[in-house]
Amino acid sequence: MFVLSKIFGEYPQVKILEVFADHFDDELSLSDIIWLTDIPKTTVQQYIDKLLDEKMLLRGNKTGNTQFYCLNKQKQEVQIVVSLVNYIV
């Protein structure tokens, strides 16, 4: 895991995108992302907001107070990241 981080550096945004690439068809909650990346909550939230603004992530389902997120599979940059992760792994 975190193959892209080894190549591009230990940046939160890279780790978050890689987690979503590894869970391509899943929707992940903030808690899931924190647990999978071991990044502090405030940092994860900041980068989730940035990735939403860049339209690399989309809001998914919401269960109670829990918002889920998923990759925007139509975005070219997302397709490149996923292809790169799949190629390396």
Salt bridges, closest charged atoms under 4 A:
GLU10 OE1 - LYS15 NZ 3.14
ASP25 OD1 - LYS73 NZ 3.08
GLU77 OE1 - LYS75 NZ 3.95
